[in-house]
Amino acid sequence: MVQHSRALGSQGPRITRLGLGLWAAGGGGWAAGWGPQDDRESVAAIHRAIDLGINWVDTAAVYGHGHSEEVVALALAQLPASDRPYVFTKCGRIWDARDHMRDAQTIIDPASIRRECEASLSRLGVDVIDLYQIHEAPLRFSVPVEESWGAMLELRSEGKVRWCGVSNFAVPLLERCERVGHVDSLQPPFSLISREAASELLPWCAAHETGVIAYSPMHSGLLTGSFSADRVRSLPEDDWRRCSPDFVSPQLERNLAVVDALRPIAERRGVGLGALAIAWVLSFEAVTGAIVGARSAGQVDGWIEGSDLVLTDTELDEVAAALERTGAGSGPRRPADGGAGPER
């Protein structure tokens, strides 16, 4: 049961240390899908997460080309208003309706952002989106990012969204947005394998009182202890991980070596490897919460204990040593402050 929460930056809501990520709820048949997914299982995962105390879910318009948001609407419709979680979603990834396996384009023009917001409100079946985020920065901006961010703030002033954030933005873009209006949150990738956010992004967010909701703390399943080369080969053809460098030799072997090195720590604490990976992410002071995916209620049960697991200095040293020894990933190997993290 999730017991602890923190405020999302200086102006955002108080959220639980874990939120449910719904990328996989989009199902298969699109360029960045996770393969086939049963909507009933996705709804059950949402309800289980809420039963265990989680008070926010994170999705995006592009997940399943709108389908993940529709699944959220199904889950919300079965809940009393008092039990409904905060709903976080994203804009800026525009798909080709004629070719679902074609990569989506990143477009964050003000007019496009506004159209996407209206479409997401309709799919989600809500009157207001709690946290609206620009999904990522385009390779080429057709308008200055200040105009895009201004459009987000206009949606907030109109009452269509409550808080505004960004995902996958680097510090220079964060600075430009912050000069226009406060960035309530940043959503970066952050895990034992993908640690680069700890170098510049987390310090920037701490200095500007911007909340951080880290995604993929279990590195898309690699850190759960359930992966092997055979498991990768058995993934559905339309599962994006089949082509990800982290799931292909030689990086796969280095990543799996980290998992093996962490097993003794998890066994001593009596927790799963996924929970240990999540606890490491949450040990960084600037991290408000972590987004953890689940395709079933049982998967939620498998990592929920990571919410309140506090790693000791000795354990953080062991993790850092394992990362150095295996050579997996890049970036800081442990919190600079010793990992005590926020008051819990």
Secondary structure, 3 states (H helix, E strand, C coil): CCCCEEECCCCCCEEECEEEECCHHHCCCCCCCECCCCHHHHHHHHHHHHHCCCCEEECCCCCCCCHHHHHHHHHHHCCCHHHCCEEEEEECEECCCCCCCCCCEECCCHHHHHHHHHHHHHHHCCCCEEEEEECCCCCCCCCCHHHHHHHHHHHHHCCCEEEEEEECCCHHHHHHHHHHCCCCEEECECCCCECHHHCCHHHHHHHHCCEEEEECCCCCCHHHCCCCHHHHHCCCCCEHHHHCHHHCCCHHHHHHHHHHHHHHHHHHHCCCHHHHHHHHHHCCCCCCEEEEECCCHHHHHHHHHHHCCCCCHHHHHHHHHHHHHHCCCECCCCCCCCCCCCCC
